[in-house]
């Protein structure tokens, strides 16, 4: 990791500590999608880091009325049908709950990693992947 990447990762990593291995795994996986709520602490830096790693980033922001269900049905699900892959991200617990239910029920994705924090506006960092995807423990 170069110095600039280290510094940028440092901006969001404390917010979602433990997410770096997921990002590394997702960066080398094909067809990874990132879902990020940029209104959360560390969300914007996470989004920039994902984009720098050539991961497609989809931003949600509850403050502007964006809807995770609409994003799922209009964008994420069609892309995952065309090319199965991973979904990583940082979102509010409520958005993660909806996204997780949609991904689990309609696409057969499973939660491989999830770090839940307490509080209404604290982030949930997650990795959703096809059930057949196995990740070795570090």
C-alpha positions as CSV (number, residue, x, y, z in Angstrom):
1,X,0.0,0.0,0.0
2,X,1.5,3.4,-0.9
3,X,1.6,6.3,1.5
4,X,-1.3,8.2,-0.1
5,X,-3.6,5.1,0.0
6,X,-2.5,4.5,3.7
7,X,-3.4,8.1,4.6
8,X,-6.8,8.0,2.8
9,X,-7.7,4.6,4.3
10,X,-6.8,6.1,7.7
11,X,-9.6,8.6,7.2
12,X,-12.4,6.0,7.3
13,X,-10.8,3.0,8.9
14,X,-11.2,4.2,12.5
15,X,-14.9,4.6,11.8
16,X,-15.3,1.0,10.6
17,X,-12.3,-0.7,12.1
18,X,-11.6,-4.1,10.7
19,X,-13.0,-3.3,7.2
20,X,-9.6,-3.1,5.5
21,X,-9.3,-6.9,4.9
22,X,-12.7,-6.8,3.2
23,X,-11.7,-3.9,1.0
24,X,-8.5,-5.7,0.0
25,X,-10.5,-8.9,-0.8
26,X,-13.1,-6.9,-2.7
27,X,-10.5,-4.9,-4.6
28,X,-9.2,-8.1,-6.2
29,X,-12.6,-9.8,-6.7
30,X,-14.4,-9.3,-9.9
31,X,-17.7,-7.3,-10.1
32,X,-17.5,-5.7,-6.7
33,X,-20.1,-3.0,-5.9
34,X,-19.7,-0.6,-3.0
35,X,-22.8,1.0,-1.3
36,X,-21.8,4.0,0.9
37,X,-23.8,6.5,2.9
38,X,-21.6,9.6,2.5
39,X,-23.4,11.4,5.3
40,X,-21.9,9.0,7.9
41,X,-18.5,9.7,9.5
42,X,-15.9,8.1,7.3
43,X,-18.4,7.4,4.5
44,X,-16.9,9.9,2.0
45,X,-13.4,8.6,2.6
46,X,-14.5,5.0,2.2
47,X,-16.2,6.0,-1.1
48,X,-13.1,7.6,-2.4
49,X,-10.9,4.7,-1.3
50,X,-13.3,2.2,-3.1
51,X,-13.3,4.4,-6.3
52,X,-9.5,4.5,-6.2
53,X,-9.5,0.7,-6.1
54,X,-11.7,0.7,-9.3
55,X,-14.7,-0.5,-7.3
56,X,-18.1,0.8,-8.6
57,X,-19.5,3.1,-5.9
58,X,-23.2,3.8,-5.3
59,X,-23.9,6.5,-2.8
60,X,-26.9,6.7,-0.5
61,X,-27.7,9.5,1.7
62,X,-30.8,9.4,3.9
63,X,-30.6,13.2,4.5
64,X,-31.4,13.8,0.8
65,X,-34.2,11.2,0.6
66,X,-32.3,8.5,-1.3
67,X,-33.9,5.1,-0.9
68,X,-31.9,1.9,-0.6
69,X,-34.8,-0.2,-2.0
70,X,-34.9,1.9,-5.2
71,X,-31.2,1.6,-5.5
72,X,-31.4,-2.1,-5.1
73,X,-34.1,-2.7,-7.7
74,X,-33.0,-0.1,-10.2
75,X,-29.3,-0.6,-10.2
76,X,-27.7,-3.2,-7.9
77,X,-29.8,-6.2,-8.6
78,X,-29.7,-5.9,-12.4
79,X,-25.9,-5.5,-12.2
80,X,-25.6,-8.6,-9.9
81,X,-27.8,-10.6,-12.2
82,X,-25.7,-9.7,-15.2
83,X,-22.4,-10.3,-13.4
84,X,-22.5,-11.9,-9.9
85,X,-20.1,-10.3,-7.4
86,X,-19.6,-8.9,-4.0
87,X,-21.4,-6.0,-2.3
88,X,-19.4,-4.1,0.3
89,X,-20.2,-0.9,2.1
90,X,-20.8,1.4,4.9
91,X,-24.4,2.3,5.7
92,X,-26.8,3.1,8.5
93,X,-28.2,0.1,10.3
94,X,-31.7,0.6,8.8
95,X,-30.3,0.8,5.3
96,X,-28.2,-2.3,5.9
97,X,-31.1,-4.2,7.2
98,X,-33.2,-3.5,4.0
99,X,-30.2,-4.1,1.7
100,X,-29.4,-7.4,3.5
101,X,-33.0,-8.6,3.3
102,X,-33.2,-7.8,-0.4
103,X,-29.8,-9.4,-1.2
104,X,-30.4,-12.5,0.9
105,X,-33.9,-13.2,-0.4
106,X,-33.7,-12.2,-4.0
107,X,-30.1,-12.9,-5.0
108,X,-29.0,-15.6,-2.5
109,X,-26.2,-13.4,-1.2
110,X,-25.0,-14.2,2.3
111,X,-23.5,-12.0,4.9
112,X,-19.8,-12.9,5.1
113,X,-18.7,-10.1,7.4
114,X,-20.6,-7.4,9.2
115,X,-19.5,-5.0,11.8
116,X,-22.4,-3.4,13.7
117,X,-21.9,-0.4,15.9
118,X,-24.4,1.0,18.4
119,X,-26.3,4.2,17.9
120,X,-28.7,5.5,15.2
121,X,-26.1,7.3,13.1
122,X,-23.1,5.0,13.5
123,X,-22.1,3.0,10.5
124,X,-22.4,-0.7,9.7
125,X,-19.6,-2.0,7.6
126,X,-20.5,-5.1,5.6
127,X,-19.5,-7.6,2.9
128,X,-22.3,-9.6,1.1
129,X,-21.3,-12.3,-1.4
130,X,-22.7,-15.2,-3.2
131,X,-23.2,-18.2,-0.9
132,X,-20.5,-20.2,-2.8
133,X,-17.8,-17.5,-2.2
134,X,-15.5,-18.6,0.6
135,X,-13.0,-16.2,2.2
136,X,-10.0,-17.5,4.1
137,X,-9.6,-16.1,7.6
138,X,-6.7,-13.9,8.0
